[in-house]
């Protein structure tokens, strides 16, 4: 996906939060802000890939501040929020334990995103509210058909905390379908995205093969991901893609495997791109070849 004029204030908001998380000194914050503004002045242009620019911006901040994991505490906070909410989510699922309910829980987990939401957002209340919403786009029947005929699928993780909810869906898939799952996580810290160690801590290696994307990028950035991931994107039976960053990146690529996007549309630009209201829960199949 290409940048939109609305991406500018969002990137500036993320810049402010990342700098504040990275350093405490106001003078240093000012110096880094000026560097970021100069960078955006040169690189915020029409037809620029949105998540590639966002990735480069966050790496600039990390390099300038010397803090290469500024969202560490917020990622840990997201994990704690998710663990606290699991009993609520499981109770909702147990009312009608269908694949659709598990998929909805995974999408609801996508709310835990400090990159797209203000860090002061009450995540618990927001997730409880989202549990009551229906899918605005619901390709669950296509997902069931794909699972019934698949040998291997690639699952692209998004945020820390969120993967607690992903685990519920992954376990459900393993219980009901004879399919191998490869779970891809970030190579190293970027925003509050899930890392390999987060998945190991949750014992997701019991249900999936764990790999990294080969990059610390906002979603999938074709220029940065590993050759292994590029090969998988073309050769698995299908892909489950979590979150907005992966949507931004994959829709700029030509890949052979069909993709099921699971996300909540937390910004106007992506909502408009998909054609749904802001804050919609989405389960959408898309061909990208």
For each residue, the residues with C-beta under 8 A, 3 or more apart:
1: 49 50 51 247 248 251 252 269 270 273
2: 46 47 48 49 50 252
3: 7 8 44 45 46 48 49 50 53
4: 7 50 269
5: 8
6: 9 10 267 268 269
7: 3 4 10 11 44 50 53 269
8: 3 5 11 12 40 44
9: 6 12 13
10: 6 7 13 14 116 267
11: 7 8 14 15 40 44 53 54 57
12: 8 9 15 16 40
13: 9 10 16 17 118
14: 10 11 17 18 54 57 58 115
15: 11 12 18 19 33 36 57 61
16: 12 13 19 20 33
17: 13 14 20 21 114 119
18: 14 15 21 22 58 61 70 71 191
19: 15 16 22 23 29 32 33 36 61 65 70
20: 16 17 23 29
21: 17 18 67 70 71 73 74
22: 18 19 32 61 62 65 67 70
23: 19 20 28 29 32 65 67
24:
25: 28 29
26: 29 30
27: 30 31
28: 23 25 31 32 65
29: 19 20 23 25 26 32 33
30: 26 27 33 34
31: 27 28 34 35 64
32: 19 22 23 28 29 35 36 61 64 65
33: 15 16 19 29 30 36 37
34: 30 31 37 38
35: 31 32 38 39 60 64
36: 15 19 32 33 39 40 57 60 61 64
37: 33 34 40 41
38: 34 35 41 42
39: 35 36 42 43 56 57 60
40: 8 11 12 36 37 43 44 57
41: 37 38 44
42: 38 39
43: 39 40 48 53 56
44: 3 7 8 11 40 41 48 53
45: 3 48
46: 2 3
47: 2
48: 2 3 43 44 45 52 53
49: 1 2 3 52 53 221 248 249 252
50: 1 2 3 4 7 53 54 248 269
51: 1 54 55 217 218 219 220 221 245 248 249
52: 48 49 55 56 217 221 223 224 249
53: 3 7 11 43 44 48 49 50 56 57
54: 11 14 50 51 57 58 218 245
55: 51 52 58 59 190 216 217 218 221 224
56: 39 43 52 53 59 60
57: 11 14 15 36 39 40 53 54 60 61
58: 14 18 54 55 61 62 190 191 218
59: 55 56 62 63 190 216
60: 35 36 39 56 57 63 64
61: 15 18 19 22 32 36 57 58 64 65 70
62: 22 58 59 65 66 67 68 69 70
63: 59 60 66
64: 31 32 35 36 60 61
65: 19 22 23 28 32 61 62 70
66: 62 63
67: 21 22 23 62 70
68: 62 188 189
69: 62 72 189
70: 18 19 21 22 61 62 65 67
71: 18 21 74 75 114 115 189 191 192
72: 69 75 76 189
73: 21 76 77
74: 21 71 77 78 114 119 192
75: 71 72 78 79 114 159 160 161 189 192 193 198
76: 72 73 79 80 160
77: 73 74 80 81 161
78: 74 75 81 82 112 114 123 159 160 161 162 192
79: 75 76 82 83 160 161 164 198
80: 76 77 83 84 161
81: 77 78 84 85 112 123 124 127 161
82: 78 79 85 86 109 112 161 162 164 165
83: 79 80 86 164
84: 80 81 124
85: 81 82 88 89 124 127 128
86: 82 83 89 90 164 165 168
87: 90 91
88: 85 91 92 128 131
89: 85 86 92 93 105 108 109 131 165 168
90: 86 87 93 94 168
91: 87 88 94 95
92: 88 89 95 101 105 131
93: 89 90 96 97 101 102 105 168
94: 90 91 97
95: 91 92 101
96: 93 101
97: 93 94 101 102 172
98: 101 102
99: 102 103 140 143 144 147 172 173 176
100: 103 104 135 138 140
101: 92 93 95 96 97 98 104 105
102: 93 97 98 99 105 106 168 169 172
103: 99 100 106 107 140 143 169 262 283
104: 100 101 107 108 131 135 281 283
105: 89 92 93 101 102 108 109 131 165 168 169
106: 102 103 109 110 162 165 166 168 169 242 262
107: 103 104 110 135 262 263 264 281 282 283
108: 89 104 105 111 127 130 131 165 264 281
109: 82 89 105 106 112 127 159 161 162 163 164 165 166
110: 106 107 113 158 159 162 242 243 262 263 264
111: 108 117 123 126 127 130 264 266
112: 78 81 82 109 123 127 159 160 161 162 192
113: 110 116 117 158 159 162 192 243 244 266
114: 17 71 74 75 78 117 119 191 192
115: 14 71 159 191 192 218 245
116: 10 113 244 266 267
117: 111 113 114 121 123 126 266
118: 13 121
119: 17 74 114
120:
121: 117 118 126
122: 125 126
123: 78 81 111 112 117 126 127
124: 81 84 85 127 128
125: 122 128 129
126: 111 117 121 122 123 129 130
127: 81 85 108 109 111 112 123 124 130 131
128: 85 88 124 125 131 132
129: 125 126 132 133
130: 108 111 126 127 133 264 281
131: 88 89 92 104 105 108 127 128
132: 128 129
133: 129 130 281
134: 138 281
135: 100 104 107 138 140 281 282 283
136: 276 277 280 281 282
137: 274 276 280 282 283 284
138: 100 134 135 283
139: 142 143 260 283 284 285
140: 99 100 103 135 143 144 283
141: 144 145
142: 139 145 146 260 285
143: 99 103 139 140 146 147 260 283 285
144: 99 140 141 147 148
145: 141 142 148 149
146: 142 143 149 150 153 237 238 258 260 285
147: 99 143 144 150 153 173 176 177 179
148: 144 145 177
149: 145 146 237
150: 146 147 153 177 179 237 238
151: 179 180 237
152: 179 180 181 182 236 237
153: 146 147 150 173 179 180 181 182 236 237 238 239 240
154: 182 184 232 233 236 238 239 240 257
155: 166 170 181 182 183 184 208 239 240 242
156: 184 213 220 239 240 241 242 246
157: 162 163 166 183 184 185 186 193 194 199 242
158: 110 113 162 163 193 194 219 242 243 245 246 263
159: 75 78 109 110 112 113 115 162 163 191 192 193 194 243
160: 75 76 78 79 112 163 192 193 194 195 198
161: 75 77 78 79 80 81 82 109 112 164 192 194
162: 78 82 106 109 110 112 113 157 158 159 165 166 194 242 243
163: 109 157 158 159 160 166 167 185 194 198 199 202 204
164: 79 82 83 86 109 161 167 168 202
165: 82 86 89 105 106 108 109 162 168 169
166: 106 109 155 157 162 163 169 170 183 204 242
167: 163 164 170 171 202 204 207
168: 86 89 90 93 102 105 106 164 165 171 172
169: 102 103 105 106 165 166 172 173
170: 155 166 167 173 174 181 183 204 207 208
171: 167 168 174 175 207
172: 97 99 102 168 169 175 176
173: 99 147 153 169 170 176 177 179 181
174: 170 171 177 179 181 207
175: 171 172
176: 99 147 172 173
177: 147 148 150 173 174
178:
179: 147 150 151 152 153 173 174 237
180: 151 152 153 209
181: 152 153 155 170 173 174 207 208 209
182: 152 153 154 155 208 209 211 232 236
183: 155 157 166 170 199 204 208 209 210 211
184: 154 155 156 157 211 212 213 229 232
185: 157 163 193 194 195 196 198 199 210 211 212 213
186: 157 189 190 193 194 195 196 212 213 215 216 217
187: 212 213 214 215 216
188: 68 195 216
189: 68 69 71 72 75 186 193 195 216
190: 55 58 59 186 193 216 217 218
191: 18 58 71 114 115 159 218
192: 71 74 75 78 112 113 114 115 159 160 161
193: 75 157 158 159 160 185 186 189 190 216 218 245
194: 157 158 159 160 161 162 163 185 186 198 199
195: 160 185 186 188 189 198 199
196: 185 186 199 200 210 212
197: 200 201
198: 75 79 160 163 185 194 195 201 202
199: 157 163 183 185 194 195 196 202 204 205 208 210
200: 196 197 203 204 205 210
201: 197 198
202: 163 164 167 198 199
203: 200 206
204: 163 166 167 170 183 199 200 207 208 210
205: 199 200 208 209 210
206: 203
207: 167 170 171 174 181 204
208: 155 170 181 182 183 199 204 205
209: 180 181 182 183 205
210: 183 185 196 199 200 204 205
211: 182 183 184 185 228 229
212: 184 185 186 187 196 215 226
213: 156 184 185 186 187 217 220 225 226 229
214: 187 224 225 226 227 228 229
215: 186 187 212 221 224 225 226
216: 55 59 186 187 188 189 190 193
217: 51 52 55 186 190 213 220 221 224 225 245 249
218: 51 54 55 58 115 190 191 193 221 245 248 249
219: 51 158 243 244 245 246 247 248 249 250
220: 51 156 213 217 225 229 241 245 246 249 250 253
221: 49 51 52 55 215 217 218 224 225 249
222: 225 230 249 252 253
223: 52
224: 52 55 214 215 217 221
225: 213 214 215 217 220 221 222 229 230
226: 212 213 214 215 229 230
227: 214 230 231
228: 211 214 231 232
229: 184 211 213 214 220 225 226 232 233
230: 222 225 226 227 233 234
231: 227 228 234 235
232: 154 182 184 228 229 235 236
233: 154 229 230 236 239 250 253 255 256 257
234: 230 231 255 256 257
235: 231 232 256 257
236: 152 153 154 182 232 233 239 257
237: 146 149 150 151 152 153 179 257
238: 146 150 153 154 257 258 259 260
239: 153 154 155 156 233 236 250 255 257 258 259 260
240: 153 154 155 156 259 260 262
241: 156 220 246 247 250 259 260 261 262 263
242: 106 110 155 156 157 158 162 166 246 262 263
243: 110 113 158 159 162 219 246 247 262 263
244: 113 116 219 247 248 263 265 266 267 270
245: 51 54 115 158 193 217 218 219 220 248 249
246: 156 158 219 220 241 242 243 249 250 261 263
247: 1 219 241 243 244 250 251 261 263 270
248: 1 49 50 51 218 219 244 245 251 252 270
249: 49 51 52 217 218 219 220 221 222 245 246 252 253
250: 219 220 233 239 241 246 247 253 255 259 261 288
251: 1 247 248 273 286 288
252: 1 2 49 222 248 249
253: 220 222 233 249 250 288
254: 288 289
255: 233 234 239 250 259 288 289
256: 233 234 235 289
257: 154 233 234 235 236 237 238 239
258: 146 238 239 285 286 287 288
259: 238 239 240 241 250 255 285 286 287 288
260: 139 142 143 146 238 239 240 241 283 284 285 286
261: 241 246 247 250 282 283 284 285 286
262: 103 106 107 110 240 241 242 243 282 283
263: 107 110 158 241 242 243 244 246 247 270 281 282
264: 107 108 110 111 130 279 280 281 282
265: 244 270 271 274 276 277 278 279 280 282
266: 111 113 116 117 244 270 278 279
267: 6 10 116 244 270 271 278
268: 6 271 272 278
269: 1 4 6 7 50 272 273
270: 1 244 247 248 263 265 266 267 273 274
271: 265 267 268 274 276 277 278 279 280
272: 268 269 275
273: 1 251 269 270
274: 137 265 270 271 280 282 284
275: 272
276: 136 137 265 271 280 282
277: 136 265 271 280
278: 265 266 267 268 271
279: 264 265 266 271
280: 136 137 264 265 271 274 276 277
281: 104 107 108 130 133 134 135 136 263 264
282: 107 135 136 137 261 262 263 264 265 274 276
283: 103 104 107 135 137 138 139 140 143 260 261 262
284: 137 139 260 261 274
285: 139 142 143 146 258 259 260 261
286: 251 258 259 260 261
287: 258 259
288: 250 251 253 254 255 258 259
289: 254 255 256
